Amino acid sequence: MGINERAMVASESQKRKMEDRTQKLKILCLHGFRTSGKFLEKQISKWDPSLFLPHFHLDFPDGLFGAGGKSDIEGIFPPPYFEWFQFNPDFTEYTNLEECISHLCQYITHNGPFLGLLGFSQGAALSALLLGYKAQGKVLKDHPPFKMFVSISGSKFRDPSISEVAYKDKIEVKSVHFIGAKDWLRLPSEDLATAFQDPLIIRHPQGHTVPRLDETSTEQLRKWIADILVQSKGGICNGEHDEPKSVDDEEGTPKLLQKQISNDDSVDASGSEFARNEVKEETPKVIQNKMNGSQIHASEET
């Protein structure tokens, strides 16, 4: 194959990738404290690729600020590392939070629209805050309604001037919350779930990490995604989400769509380094101790 032919093949491949990004529904994925977008992408790669990749373009931006201290993934995953904002040990005072929110709103407006948000730890707390603020009309007024939220080890902001606005009413965005039995943020994660209307809670036996999913959890998540895809049938056209529709109004059904997802073998799941190596994000121990000692109460899901 000559140079010109190789260039044409490469150009066509790049064109297909760009078209694929344009056609797929977009999800904004926010990483945890002092890690990176690439690290979260690796963490998520331990999940069954057929859950998200055939249907969504996952966007993994880096935090606005470089890590202001040691990262707990040093020696596990290469730098650079980032953080979205800074906070005190009680997680009641925040530095650069407003600047971070402004930055993300600009990013969403420029790179969206996005169907939903996914976040881990600090990224999950920030994602939920954006959803709450949007529901109250404080941000992203011209962006279509978000329709999904994946929270992994999330928590609420504790400053009353923030929490009394963001979580004033139940957030009517479909949400799934991954809560670990050994996670030091287990109770705050459960408390965050109460801020959403009819949340799906998926429990796992692990700690503060993006968990490996067993067969039962994978199928729970698959059904949840299928329901969202049915309600969002047609995707984003001309820069706008379709208006939410009743499942009864759709030609398909969640069960049929789940079967289509299950049979989709177009994604190659091989070669995932993180499918073999568990990687965790830990938050400084002083903050863990403060959060563990908090008097946060949430009902236990059965």
N, C-alpha and C positions, 0 to 999 in steps of 0.2 A: 504493500500500500504506500503510495507516494505521500509527500508532505502535504500537498493540497487536499488529498482525500482524507488524511488523518485530521486535518484542520476542519474539514466539513463535518466529519463524524463527531468531533469534539463539540463543534458549534451546535449540531443537532441535539446532542446529549444535553448540553447546557440549556438549550431552548426548551426541551421536554421537562427538565427540572423546574424551570421558571414557570411553565404552564401548569405543572403539578402543584406548585406552591400557590398559584393564583386560584386554582379550582378547589383546593382543599380548604376546609374550615380551619380557622386559625385559633390556636390556644397559646396564650402568653404564660410562660413558665418562669417563676421567680425562685431563685436559689436561696439557700440558707446563709447564715451569718459567716462571713469570712471564708466563703468558698467561691464558686464561679458558675456561670451558665453551663460551661462544658462539664463541670463536675455533676451538676444536677442531671444533665443529659445522660451521663454514665450511670447515675443512680437509677434513673427511670428505665434504663436499658435492661435491667434485670426482670422487668415485667414482660409478659407475652407481647411480642411486637404487633400481633394482629389486633390488639385492643385499640391502639391509637393510630399507628402509622398508615393503614390503608385509608383512613378517613380524615385525618387532621394533619395540618402543618404545625409542628411544635416549635415555638420561638423561645430561645433561651438567652436573653440578654444578660450582661454582667451588671452588678450593682453600680450605683452612681459613684461610690467612693472606694478607693483602695483600702485594703485591710489596715486598720489602725493598730494592730497588734498581732501576736502569734496566731496562726491558723491551726486548728486541731487536725487538719488533713495534710499538714506538712509531712513529707516523707511517704505519703500515701498517694497523693495526686499532685501533679506539678503546678506551680504558681503560673500566673498571678492570681491573687485572691481578692475578693471584694465584699463590701457590706453595703446595705441599702441606707442605713441611718445608724446613729449611735444611741445608747440608752444607759440609764443607771442600773445598779444591781437589782433594784425593786421593780424595774420595768414600768416606772411611773413617770419618768422624765425622759424626753427624747431630744436629740440634737440632729438638725438637718432633716427632720421628718417632712416639713412643709416643702422644702426644696426637692426632696425625693418624690413626693406626690406630684409636684408640678412636672418634674422630669418624666415620670411614668405616664402622666396624662398626655404630654407632648409625644412620647414614644408611641402610645396607643393610637393617638390621632393620626400620626404620620404613617405608621406601619399596619394599622388595622384596616377594616374592623376585625375584632376578635370575637369569636363565639363565647369564649370563656377564659378562666384563669386557673392555673395550677400552681401551688406553692408548697415549699417545704420550710418548716420552722419560721424564721424571720420572714421568708417569702410568703408563707401561708398567712401569717398575721397581717402582712401588708396587703395581700390580695383581698382578704376579707374586709379590710378597712376601705379599700377602693370600692368594693361592691356596696358596702353600707353607705358610703358617702354618695355614690351615684344614685342609690335608691332614695336618698334624701334631697337629691337635686343639687348637690354641692360641687360635683365634678362631672366631666364628660357628658354634658347635657346633649350634645349633638351625636354622640355615639349610640348605635343601636343597643337595646337591652342585652346584657350578658345572660347566657342561658345555662351556664354550667360552672362549677367550682370544685376543684379537687384539692382538698386540704390534707397535708401530711404533717402531723405534729404541729398544728397551728395553735394560736392563742389570741385572746382579745387584748387590745390596748387598755391600760388601766387608768389613764388620766381621765377623770370624769368629763372634762371639756371635750374629749374625743369620744369616749364610750357612750355618753348620753346622746350623742348625735348619730354616730355610725350604727349603733345597735338599738336605736330607739324603737324601731318596729322590726318585726320578723323580715329577714331579707328573703324575698321571693325569687331566689335563684336556685335551681337544682344543685344540690351539693352532696358530695361524698367525703367522709372524714375518716382517715386512717388513724387509729388510736392504738398505741402499743402498751401492753401490760407492764412492761418494764421502762416505759418512757417517763422521764422526770417531768414531762409536760402532759401527762395523761389527763389529769384533772382540768388544767386549762384548755386542753383540746376538747374535752367533753363540754366545757362551758361555751367554747366557741360554737360548737354544733347547735347549741340551744338558740343561737342568734338567727338560725335559718329555718325556713318553713319546710317541714317534713324532710329532715336530713337523713341520708343513708349513712349508717355508721358501720365500718368494717374494722373489726378488732383483730389484732395479731399479737403473738407472744413476745415480740422483739422490743427493743428499746428505741432510742432517739435516732431513727434512721428511716430511709425509704425501705419498707419491708419487702422481703420476698413474699410472693402471694401463692398460697396453696390453691388447689383446684377449686375449692368452694369460693374463696375470695375472688379468684379470677372470673368465675362465672357470675358472681354478684356484680362485679364491675362491668363485665361484658353486657349484662342485661341493662344496667343503668345507662351505659353509653348508647345501646340500641334504642332505648326509649327516647333519649335526647335526639338521636339522629332522625327518628320518625317525626318528632315534633318540629325538627329543623329541616325537613325535607326540602330540597331545592337549594339548601346552603345559603351562601351570601351572593346575591346578584346585584351587580352595579353598585357595589359598596354598601349594601344594606342587607341586614338579616331579613329573612321572611318573618312575617308576623307569626306568633305562636298559634298553633292549630291544635284542635282536639284530635286525639288519636283516632277517634271514630270518623273524622273527616278525611283521613289519609287512605290511600289505596292499599298500602301495605299495613302490616301489623308488627309490633315489636318482636313477636316470636319468629316471624318470617325473616325479619331483618337480622335477628340474632343468628339464625341459621346461615344467612349469607355471610355474616362476619366470621362465624366459626369455620366456614368452608373456604375462607379466603387464605390461600397458601402462597400469595404472591410476595410475601415478605420473608426474607432470609434471616432467621434468628441466630445463625451460627456466628461464632467469633466474638461473642460478648464477654469481654474480660471480666465485667462486673457480675456476670452470671456465675462466676466461680469464686469471686472474692468479695466478701461482705465489706462494705465501706460505710462508716458512720460519720455523721457530723455531730460533734459534741460542742456544747456551749460552756464557757468558763464556769468552773465549779461553784464560784461564789454566787453566780446568777442562778444556777440550778438549785442551790440550797435555799435561796430566797424564794424561788418559785415553788419549791416543794413544801415550804412552810406556810404557804398562803392559805387563806380560808376561802377557797373557791369551792362552791358546792354545785354539783350537777347530778341530774338523775342518772342512774345506771341503766344502760340499755340492756334488755334481755333478749 
